[in-house]
């Protein structure tokens, strides 16, 4: 489950969004869930919030291996699976979606239900703040004090300096997308070499909606 940039995404914070189709109200709730119990607890909380709703349909996807969906009384395959497929299309992971339906008196048919539940999730994701889970390389760089200005200036656009230590020499710890060995060697005339520490996953807020 990945978006077009190759990264998967999460919901930054819970979101609620309603759409109305043929007098039926579809209220979509999205939230993070890092295990099945968290997902189940969230689903139960929404059911308690809407005890008189016609349906409480849901789906969740946790990591790359756990995917569940439930039609909750709607015709088989018209609610839970469309909700799940929409989460996957957007690229959402560690996410639970519950769509509450209040029937408005007009039957939508199987195709109409599939479109309605898919749209409810898609529209909710558009008003949510999404974070992209991206890979960063962590490095340590030790250098002379007279190089501080030059190194800070050239790293600001290609790396994130997360720690600075000042002793006999300066030690910067930074995160970057790609190794910066060549740049560092050029800036220091070959006197300094960055030391690789580890590879991390970080959350970066996404600008705009990805589908």
C-alpha positions, 0 to 999 in steps of 0.5 A: 500500500503505497502512494505515487511517491512510493511511501505509505501514509498515516492519519496524523489525528482522528477525523470525522466527515459526512456526506449525504447521498439520496437522503442517506447520511454517511459519516466516516471516521478515520483514526490511527490503529497500530494493532487489532485491539486498537482498531476494534476499540475504535470501532466499538467507540463509534458504535456507542456514539451512533447506537441508532445508526442503520449500519456501522461498516468498517475496515482497517489495515495494520502494517503490511499483513493485517487487513480486515473489513465488515459490511455490517448488514449491507449486501456482501461486498458493498461496504467493507471491501470498498472501504478497505480498497479505498484505504489501500488506494490512498496509501493509508496504513495503520488506519481504521475507517468506520462509516456510519450510515443513516438510511434515508429511505431510498435504496442505492443498489449494490453499485450505488453502495460501493460508490457511496462507501468509497466516496465517504472514505475518500472525502474524509481523507481529503480533510485529514492531515496525512503523514508520509512514512519515509526513510532517512539515513542518520549520520555523524560528522566531526569537523573543525570550528572554522567550517561551521558556517560553510557546513550549516549553509550547505546542509540546510537544503539537503539534510536535517541537523538534529544534534550539535555538540561542541567540544574540541571539535564540532559534531553534527548529527543529521538526517538525509535522504541520500548519502552526502559523502561527496558534498562533505568531502568537497566542503572540507577539502577531503578532511572530513568523512561522515559516519553512517549511524542507522536508517530510520523511518520518519513521519513527514506531513504531506501537502495536499491529498494523494490518491 
